[in-house]
Amino acid sequence: MIPIRAESDASAGTETQLSALPLTAYRSAVALDKPFRPTAAPATAARLDAHVRSALHLLSADPAVSRLGLRSESLRSLADADSHAGGATARRVLRALLTVREPGPLPEGADRELDALLGAERQLRPAVPALELRTVEEEFHGTAFPAAAETVLWRGDITTLAADAVVNAANSELLGCFRPLHPCIDNAIHNAAGPRLRDDCHTIITAQRALEPTGTAKITRGYHLPARYVLHTIGPVVRSRPHAHDAQALASSYRACLDLAAEVETIRTVALCAVSTGVFGYPKEEAAPVALHTVADWIAAHPGRFDRVVFTVFEDDDELAYRHVLHVGTRP
């Protein structure tokens, strides 16, 4: 494994700018074109707690346990069916354990328990079909935004969005956030998709033999997400006010995601997150126009390639930043 870990709030712009690995070099290694077939059917709601505790028991000897400050014995005790710990507590511990766990094979039987659990949790989260969302043209009557007919502004949880591909704001090692319960999109997507997502990212970054450069993207399957694919991009880190090179890097991230998605014929809908505006520090009111106009330019240059591109926002100020640009409808 590459020994440098770039956490989700660490600088993603200081790595050596080497040529990023093209899709053709890793597509088969991550079985990108093979539909995901879980090893177990989704559990019933009544069996969720049993699968959580079984997974904890199977993972009790994993090196990740000590990273949480726990011992194998205490984890096995938590996993016991007669444990005083509630199901919610056991689930949080399991999530934290998977968050800090390095990529690699699971103990025998753990994949079945996790597939049953994650499959059930996906069914319990209502999926939102991307093609059923109101377009910018329908939502913002009279907007001058040039891609209004092909785009959507939607506020919600991107892990519930049934698009062909969703974008993850990743760190330069691509492996996801290793901070337990950290509220970043990287953590949320890896948690919902399951540990195979980290394994695929490790396969890619190992083949590349370098950290992922800022402004580029990689693609994997989505596993337990409603989206079949995840586009992982590295946006710029801004510590004060963004400069011209930061805007260029942010625009490059969006173009890289769309360029890469366009290489996969089955991708017709893409859901973008607000890249770099969380822990990476890019001011939201300045990132929104970069995202909107970069995507509009891409769509104009590739008419008809995608049926829908969704700008996904999660918080009030994210939505307000996009709404302001769409109402004004002029270039910055």
Contacts in CASP RR format, 6 or more apart in sequence:
PFRMAT RR
TARGET T0000
AUTHOR 0000-0000-0000
METHOD contacts of the structure
MODEL  1
MIPIRAESDASAGTETQLSALPLTAYRSAVALDKPFRPTAAPATAARLDA
HVRSALHLLSADPAVSRLGLRSESLRSLADADSHAGGATARRVLRALLTV
REPGPLPEGADRELDALLGAERQLRPAVPALELRTVEEEFHGTAFPAAAE
TVLWRGDITTLAADAVVNAANSELLGCFRPLHPCIDNAIHNAAGPRLRDD
CHTIITAQRALEPTGTAKITRGYHLPARYVLHTIGPVVRSRPHAHDAQAL
ASSYRACLDLAAEVETIRTVALCAVSTGVFGYPKEEAAPVALHTVADWIA
AHPGRFDRVVFTVFEDDDELAYRHVLHVGTRP
1 102 0 8 1.000
1 103 0 8 1.000
1 202 0 8 1.000
1 206 0 8 1.000
2 173 0 8 1.000
2 205 0 8 1.000
2 206 0 8 1.000
2 209 0 8 1.000
2 210 0 8 1.000
2 211 0 8 1.000
4 173 0 8 1.000
4 211 0 8 1.000
5 173 0 8 1.000
5 175 0 8 1.000
5 178 0 8 1.000
6 12 0 8 1.000
6 15 0 8 1.000
6 171 0 8 1.000
6 172 0 8 1.000
6 173 0 8 1.000
6 211 0 8 1.000
7 171 0 8 1.000
7 177 0 8 1.000
7 178 0 8 1.000
7 179 0 8 1.000
8 171 0 8 1.000
8 176 0 8 1.000
8 177 0 8 1.000
8 179 0 8 1.000
8 182 0 8 1.000
8 184 0 8 1.000
8 186 0 8 1.000
8 187 0 8 1.000
8 279 0 8 1.000
9 184 0 8 1.000
9 279 0 8 1.000
9 280 0 8 1.000
10 171 0 8 1.000
10 237 0 8 1.000
11 237 0 8 1.000
12 171 0 8 1.000
12 172 0 8 1.000
12 214 0 8 1.000
12 234 0 8 1.000
12 235 0 8 1.000
12 236 0 8 1.000
12 237 0 8 1.000
12 280 0 8 1.000
13 172 0 8 1.000
13 214 0 8 1.000
13 234 0 8 1.000
13 236 0 8 1.000
13 237 0 8 1.000
13 249 0 8 1.000
15 172 0 8 1.000
15 210 0 8 1.000
15 211 0 8 1.000
15 212 0 8 1.000
15 213 0 8 1.000
15 214 0 8 1.000
16 210 0 8 1.000
16 211 0 8 1.000
16 213 0 8 1.000
17 213 0 8 1.000
17 214 0 8 1.000
18 208 0 8 1.000
18 210 0 8 1.000
18 213 0 8 1.000
20 208 0 8 1.000
20 212 0 8 1.000
20 213 0 8 1.000
20 216 0 8 1.000
20 218 0 8 1.000
21 204 0 8 1.000
21 207 0 8 1.000
21 208 0 8 1.000
21 218 0 8 1.000
23 32 0 8 1.000
23 219 0 8 1.000
23 260 0 8 1.000
23 263 0 8 1.000
25 207 0 8 1.000
26 203 0 8 1.000
26 204 0 8 1.000
26 207 0 8 1.000
26 208 0 8 1.000
26 218 0 8 1.000
27 33 0 8 1.000
29 203 0 8 1.000
29 204 0 8 1.000
29 207 0 8 1.000
30 200 0 8 1.000
30 203 0 8 1.000
30 204 0 8 1.000
30 220 0 8 1.000
30 221 0 8 1.000
31 221 0 8 1.000
32 219 0 8 1.000
32 220 0 8 1.000
32 221 0 8 1.000
32 229 0 8 1.000
32 264 0 8 1.000
34 221 0 8 1.000
35 228 0 8 1.000
36 221 0 8 1.000
36 222 0 8 1.000
36 223 0 8 1.000
36 228 0 8 1.000
38 115 0 8 1.000
38 116 0 8 1.000
38 119 0 8 1.000
38 224 0 8 1.000
39 111 0 8 1.000
39 112 0 8 1.000
39 115 0 8 1.000
40 112 0 8 1.000
40 113 0 8 1.000
40 115 0 8 1.000
40 116 0 8 1.000
41 116 0 8 1.000
42 116 0 8 1.000
42 119 0 8 1.000
42 120 0 8 1.000
42 122 0 8 1.000
42 123 0 8 1.000
43 50 0 8 1.000
43 51 0 8 1.000
43 116 0 8 1.000
43 117 0 8 1.000
43 119 0 8 1.000
43 120 0 8 1.000
44 120 0 8 1.000
45 120 0 8 1.000
45 124 0 8 1.000
47 116 0 8 1.000
47 120 0 8 1.000
48 117 0 8 1.000
48 120 0 8 1.000
48 121 0 8 1.000
49 86 0 8 1.000
49 87 0 8 1.000
49 90 0 8 1.000
50 81 0 8 1.000
51 113 0 8 1.000
51 114 0 8 1.000
51 116 0 8 1.000
51 117 0 8 1.000
51 120 0 8 1.000
52 87 0 8 1.000
52 90 0 8 1.000
52 91 0 8 1.000
52 94 0 8 1.000
52 117 0 8 1.000
53 78 0 8 1.000
53 79 0 8 1.000
53 80 0 8 1.000
53 81 0 8 1.000
53 83 0 8 1.000
53 90 0 8 1.000
54 79 0 8 1.000
54 113 0 8 1.000
55 94 0 8 1.000
55 110 0 8 1.000
55 113 0 8 1.000
55 114 0 8 1.000
55 117 0 8 1.000
56 75 0 8 1.000
56 76 0 8 1.000
56 78 0 8 1.000
56 79 0 8 1.000
56 90 0 8 1.000
56 93 0 8 1.000
56 94 0 8 1.000
56 97 0 8 1.000
57 75 0 8 1.000
57 76 0 8 1.000
57 79 0 8 1.000
58 106 0 8 1.000
58 107 0 8 1.000
58 108 0 8 1.000
58 109 0 8 1.000
58 110 0 8 1.000
58 113 0 8 1.000
59 65 0 8 1.000
59 75 0 8 1.000
59 94 0 8 1.000
59 97 0 8 1.000
59 101 0 8 1.000
59 106 0 8 1.000
59 107 0 8 1.000
59 110 0 8 1.000
60 72 0 8 1.000
60 75 0 8 1.000
60 76 0 8 1.000
60 79 0 8 1.000
61 72 0 8 1.000
61 107 0 8 1.000
62 97 0 8 1.000
62 101 0 8 1.000
62 107 0 8 1.000
63 102 0 8 1.000
64 97 0 8 1.000
64 98 0 8 1.000
64 100 0 8 1.000
64 101 0 8 1.000
64 102 0 8 1.000
65 71 0 8 1.000
65 72 0 8 1.000
65 75 0 8 1.000
65 97 0 8 1.000
67 100 0 8 1.000
68 93 0 8 1.000
68 96 0 8 1.000
68 97 0 8 1.000
68 100 0 8 1.000
68 180 0 8 1.000
70 93 0 8 1.000
75 93 0 8 1.000
75 97 0 8 1.000
77 83 0 8 1.000
78 85 0 8 1.000
78 89 0 8 1.000
78 90 0 8 1.000
78 93 0 8 1.000
79 90 0 8 1.000
83 90 0 8 1.000
92 181 0 8 1.000
95 180 0 8 1.000
95 181 0 8 1.000
95 191 0 8 1.000
96 180 0 8 1.000
96 181 0 8 1.000
98 191 0 8 1.000
98 194 0 8 1.000
98 195 0 8 1.000
99 177 0 8 1.000
99 178 0 8 1.000
99 179 0 8 1.000
99 180 0 8 1.000
99 181 0 8 1.000
99 182 0 8 1.000
99 187 0 8 1.000
99 190 0 8 1.000
99 191 0 8 1.000
100 178 0 8 1.000
100 180 0 8 1.000
101 195 0 8 1.000
101 198 0 8 1.000
103 175 0 8 1.000
103 195 0 8 1.000
103 198 0 8 1.000
103 199 0 8 1.000
103 201 0 8 1.000
103 202 0 8 1.000
104 195 0 8 1.000
104 199 0 8 1.000
104 202 0 8 1.000
106 114 0 8 1.000
106 195 0 8 1.000
114 194 0 8 1.000
114 195 0 8 1.000
115 224 0 8 1.000
118 192 0 8 1.000
118 193 0 8 1.000
118 194 0 8 1.000
118 223 0 8 1.000
118 224 0 8 1.000
119 224 0 8 1.000
121 192 0 8 1.000
121 224 0 8 1.000
122 192 0 8 1.000
122 224 0 8 1.000
122 225 0 8 1.000
122 226 0 8 1.000
125 157 0 8 1.000
125 159 0 8 1.000
125 160 0 8 1.000
125 192 0 8 1.000
126 160 0 8 1.000
127 160 0 8 1.000
127 161 0 8 1.000
127 162 0 8 1.000
127 226 0 8 1.000
128 154 0 8 1.000
128 156 0 8 1.000
128 160 0 8 1.000
128 161 0 8 1.000
128 162 0 8 1.000
128 226 0 8 1.000
129 162 0 8 1.000
130 152 0 8 1.000
130 161 0 8 1.000
130 162 0 8 1.000
130 163 0 8 1.000
130 164 0 8 1.000
130 269 0 8 1.000
130 271 0 8 1.000
130 308 0 8 1.000
130 310 0 8 1.000
131 269 0 8 1.000
131 307 0 8 1.000
131 308 0 8 1.000
133 152 0 8 1.000
133 154 0 8 1.000
133 308 0 8 1.000
133 310 0 8 1.000
134 152 0 8 1.000
135 148 0 8 1.000
135 149 0 8 1.000
135 150 0 8 1.000
135 151 0 8 1.000
135 152 0 8 1.000
135 308 0 8 1.000
136 143 0 8 1.000
136 145 0 8 1.000
136 147 0 8 1.000
136 148 0 8 1.000
136 149 0 8 1.000
136 151 0 8 1.000
136 152 0 8 1.000
136 153 0 8 1.000
136 326 0 8 1.000
137 143 0 8 1.000
137 148 0 8 1.000
137 149 0 8 1.000
139 152 0 8 1.000
139 153 0 8 1.000
140 148 0 8 1.000
140 153 0 8 1.000
140 323 0 8 1.000
140 326 0 8 1.000
140 327 0 8 1.000
143 326 0 8 1.000
143 327 0 8 1.000
143 329 0 8 1.000
144 329 0 8 1.000
144 330 0 8 1.000
145 151 0 8 1.000
145 292 0 8 1.000
145 296 0 8 1.000
145 325 0 8 1.000
145 326 0 8 1.000
145 329 0 8 1.000
146 296 0 8 1.000
146 299 0 8 1.000
146 300 0 8 1.000
147 295 0 8 1.000
147 296 0 8 1.000
147 299 0 8 1.000
147 300 0 8 1.000
147 309 0 8 1.000
148 326 0 8 1.000
150 299 0 8 1.000
150 304 0 8 1.000
150 306 0 8 1.000
150 307 0 8 1.000
150 308 0 8 1.000
150 309 0 8 1.000
151 295 0 8 1.000
151 296 0 8 1.000
151 299 0 8 1.000
151 308 0 8 1.000
151 309 0 8 1.000
151 310 0 8 1.000
151 311 0 8 1.000
152 308 0 8 1.000
152 309 0 8 1.000
152 310 0 8 1.000
152 311 0 8 1.000
153 310 0 8 1.000
153 311 0 8 1.000
153 313 0 8 1.000
153 319 0 8 1.000
153 322 0 8 1.000
153 323 0 8 1.000
153 326 0 8 1.000
154 161 0 8 1.000
154 271 0 8 1.000
154 310 0 8 1.000
154 311 0 8 1.000
154 312 0 8 1.000
154 313 0 8 1.000
155 312 0 8 1.000
155 313 0 8 1.000
155 314 0 8 1.000
155 318 0 8 1.000
155 319 0 8 1.000
156 312 0 8 1.000
156 313 0 8 1.000
156 314 0 8 1.000
157 188 0 8 1.000
157 314 0 8 1.000
158 166 0 8 1.000
158 167 0 8 1.000
158 185 0 8 1.000
158 188 0 8 1.000
158 189 0 8 1.000
158 271 0 8 1.000
158 273 0 8 1.000
158 312 0 8 1.000
158 314 0 8 1.000
159 166 0 8 1.000
159 188 0 8 1.000
159 189 0 8 1.000
159 192 0 8 1.000
159 225 0 8 1.000
159 226 0 8 1.000
160 226 0 8 1.000
161 226 0 8 1.000
161 227 0 8 1.000
161 271 0 8 1.000
161 310 0 8 1.000
161 312 0 8 1.000
162 226 0 8 1.000
162 227 0 8 1.000
163 226 0 8 1.000
163 227 0 8 1.000
163 269 0 8 1.000
163 270 0 8 1.000
163 271 0 8 1.000
163 308 0 8 1.000
163 310 0 8 1.000
164 227 0 8 1.000
164 228 0 8 1.000
164 229 0 8 1.000
164 261 0 8 1.000
164 266 0 8 1.000
164 267 0 8 1.000
164 268 0 8 1.000
164 269 0 8 1.000
164 270 0 8 1.000
165 219 0 8 1.000
165 227 0 8 1.000
165 228 0 8 1.000
165 229 0 8 1.000
165 230 0 8 1.000
165 231 0 8 1.000
165 261 0 8 1.000
165 264 0 8 1.000
165 267 0 8 1.000
165 269 0 8 1.000
165 270 0 8 1.000
165 271 0 8 1.000
166 189 0 8 1.000
166 225 0 8 1.000
166 227 0 8 1.000
166 229 0 8 1.000
166 230 0 8 1.000
166 231 0 8 1.000
166 270 0 8 1.000
166 271 0 8 1.000
166 273 0 8 1.000
166 312 0 8 1.000
167 217 0 8 1.000
167 230 0 8 1.000
167 231 0 8 1.000
167 232 0 8 1.000
167 233 0 8 1.000
167 257 0 8 1.000
167 270 0 8 1.000
167 271 0 8 1.000
167 272 0 8 1.000
167 273 0 8 1.000
167 275 0 8 1.000
168 185 0 8 1.000
168 186 0 8 1.000
168 189 0 8 1.000
168 230 0 8 1.000
168 231 0 8 1.000
168 232 0 8 1.000
168 233 0 8 1.000
168 273 0 8 1.000
169 184 0 8 1.000
169 185 0 8 1.000
169 186 0 8 1.000
169 233 0 8 1.000
169 235 0 8 1.000
169 273 0 8 1.000
169 274 0 8 1.000
169 275 0 8 1.000
169 276 0 8 1.000
169 278 0 8 1.000
169 280 0 8 1.000
170 176 0 8 1.000
170 186 0 8 1.000
170 201 0 8 1.000
170 212 0 8 1.000
170 232 0 8 1.000
170 233 0 8 1.000
170 234 0 8 1.000
171 177 0 8 1.000
171 186 0 8 1.000
171 234 0 8 1.000
172 211 0 8 1.000
172 212 0 8 1.000
172 213 0 8 1.000
172 214 0 8 1.000
172 234 0 8 1.000
173 205 0 8 1.000
173 211 0 8 1.000
173 212 0 8 1.000
174 201 0 8 1.000
174 202 0 8 1.000
174 204 0 8 1.000
174 205 0 8 1.000
174 212 0 8 1.000
174 218 0 8 1.000
174 232 0 8 1.000
175 198 0 8 1.000
175 201 0 8 1.000
175 202 0 8 1.000
175 205 0 8 1.000
176 186 0 8 1.000
176 187 0 8 1.000
176 190 0 8 1.000
176 198 0 8 1.000
176 201 0 8 1.000
177 184 0 8 1.000
177 186 0 8 1.000
177 187 0 8 1.000
177 190 0 8 1.000
179 187 0 8 1.000
181 187 0 8 1.000
184 278 0 8 1.000
184 279 0 8 1.000
185 273 0 8 1.000
185 314 0 8 1.000
189 197 0 8 1.000
189 225 0 8 1.000
189 230 0 8 1.000
190 197 0 8 1.000
190 198 0 8 1.000
192 224 0 8 1.000
192 225 0 8 1.000
193 222 0 8 1.000
193 223 0 8 1.000
193 224 0 8 1.000
193 225 0 8 1.000
193 230 0 8 1.000
194 223 0 8 1.000
194 224 0 8 1.000
196 221 0 8 1.000
196 223 0 8 1.000
197 220 0 8 1.000
197 221 0 8 1.000
197 222 0 8 1.000
197 223 0 8 1.000
197 230 0 8 1.000
200 220 0 8 1.000
200 221 0 8 1.000
201 218 0 8 1.000
201 220 0 8 1.000
201 232 0 8 1.000
204 218 0 8 1.000
204 220 0 8 1.000
205 211 0 8 1.000
205 212 0 8 1.000
212 218 0 8 1.000
212 232 0 8 1.000
212 234 0 8 1.000
213 234 0 8 1.000
214 234 0 8 1.000
214 235 0 8 1.000
214 236 0 8 1.000
214 249 0 8 1.000
214 252 0 8 1.000
214 253 0 8 1.000
215 233 0 8 1.000
215 234 0 8 1.000
215 235 0 8 1.000
215 236 0 8 1.000
215 249 0 8 1.000
215 250 0 8 1.000
215 252 0 8 1.000
215 253 0 8 1.000
215 256 0 8 1.000
216 233 0 8 1.000
216 234 0 8 1.000
216 252 0 8 1.000
216 253 0 8 1.000
216 256 0 8 1.000
217 231 0 8 1.000
217 232 0 8 1.000
217 233 0 8 1.000
217 234 0 8 1.000
217 253 0 8 1.000
217 256 0 8 1.000
217 257 0 8 1.000
217 259 0 8 1.000
217 260 0 8 1.000
218 231 0 8 1.000
218 232 0 8 1.000
218 260 0 8 1.000
219 229 0 8 1.000
219 230 0 8 1.000
219 231 0 8 1.000
219 232 0 8 1.000
219 260 0 8 1.000
219 261 0 8 1.000
219 264 0 8 1.000
220 229 0 8 1.000
220 230 0 8 1.000
220 232 0 8 1.000
221 228 0 8 1.000
221 229 0 8 1.000
221 230 0 8 1.000
222 228 0 8 1.000
222 229 0 8 1.000
222 230 0 8 1.000
227 271 0 8 1.000
228 266 0 8 1.000
229 261 0 8 1.000
229 264 0 8 1.000
229 267 0 8 1.000
231 257 0 8 1.000
231 260 0 8 1.000
231 261 0 8 1.000
231 270 0 8 1.000
233 253 0 8 1.000
233 254 0 8 1.000
233 256 0 8 1.000
233 257 0 8 1.000
233 275 0 8 1.000
234 253 0 8 1.000
235 249 0 8 1.000
235 250 0 8 1.000
235 253 0 8 1.000
235 275 0 8 1.000
235 276 0 8 1.000
235 280 0 8 1.000
235 282 0 8 1.000
236 242 0 8 1.000
236 245 0 8 1.000
236 246 0 8 1.000
236 249 0 8 1.000
236 250 0 8 1.000
236 253 0 8 1.000
236 276 0 8 1.000
236 280 0 8 1.000
236 282 0 8 1.000
237 276 0 8 1.000
237 280 0 8 1.000
237 281 0 8 1.000
238 246 0 8 1.000
238 276 0 8 1.000
238 280 0 8 1.000
238 281 0 8 1.000
238 282 0 8 1.000
238 283 0 8 1.000
239 281 0 8 1.000
241 283 0 8 1.000
242 250 0 8 1.000
242 282 0 8 1.000
242 283 0 8 1.000
242 286 0 8 1.000
242 287 0 8 1.000
246 282 0 8 1.000
247 286 0 8 1.000
247 290 0 8 1.000
250 275 0 8 1.000
250 276 0 8 1.000
250 282 0 8 1.000
250 287 0 8 1.000
250 290 0 8 1.000
250 291 0 8 1.000
250 294 0 8 1.000
251 290 0 8 1.000
251 294 0 8 1.000
253 275 0 8 1.000
253 276 0 8 1.000
254 272 0 8 1.000
254 275 0 8 1.000
254 290 0 8 1.000
254 291 0 8 1.000
254 294 0 8 1.000
254 295 0 8 1.000
254 298 0 8 1.000
255 294 0 8 1.000
255 298 0 8 1.000
257 270 0 8 1.000
257 272 0 8 1.000
258 270 0 8 1.000
258 295 0 8 1.000
258 298 0 8 1.000
258 302 0 8 1.000
258 306 0 8 1.000
258 309 0 8 1.000
259 298 0 8 1.000
261 267 0 8 1.000
261 270 0 8 1.000
261 306 0 8 1.000
262 302 0 8 1.000
262 305 0 8 1.000
262 306 0 8 1.000
267 306 0 8 1.000
268 306 0 8 1.000
268 307 0 8 1.000
268 308 0 8 1.000
269 306 0 8 1.000
269 307 0 8 1.000
269 308 0 8 1.000
269 309 0 8 1.000
269 310 0 8 1.000
270 306 0 8 1.000
270 308 0 8 1.000
270 309 0 8 1.000
270 310 0 8 1.000
271 309 0 8 1.000
271 310 0 8 1.000
271 312 0 8 1.000
272 291 0 8 1.000
272 295 0 8 1.000
272 309 0 8 1.000
272 310 0 8 1.000
272 311 0 8 1.000
272 312 0 8 1.000
273 312 0 8 1.000
274 284 0 8 1.000
274 287 0 8 1.000
274 288 0 8 1.000
274 291 0 8 1.000
274 311 0 8 1.000
274 312 0 8 1.000
274 313 0 8 1.000
274 314 0 8 1.000
274 318 0 8 1.000
275 282 0 8 1.000
275 287 0 8 1.000
275 291 0 8 1.000
276 282 0 8 1.000
276 287 0 8 1.000
277 283 0 8 1.000
277 284 0 8 1.000
277 287 0 8 1.000
277 318 0 8 1.000
284 317 0 8 1.000
284 318 0 8 1.000
284 321 0 8 1.000
285 317 0 8 1.000
285 321 0 8 1.000
285 324 0 8 1.000
287 321 0 8 1.000
288 318 0 8 1.000
288 321 0 8 1.000
288 322 0 8 1.000
288 324 0 8 1.000
288 325 0 8 1.000
289 325 0 8 1.000
289 331 0 8 1.000
289 332 0 8 1.000
290 332 0 8 1.000
291 311 0 8 1.000
291 322 0 8 1.000
292 311 0 8 1.000
292 322 0 8 1.000
292 325 0 8 1.000
292 326 0 8 1.000
293 331 0 8 1.000
293 332 0 8 1.000
295 309 0 8 1.000
295 311 0 8 1.000
299 305 0 8 1.000
299 306 0 8 1.000
299 309 0 8 1.000
311 322 0 8 1.000
313 319 0 8 1.000
313 322 0 8 1.000
325 332 0 8 1.000
END
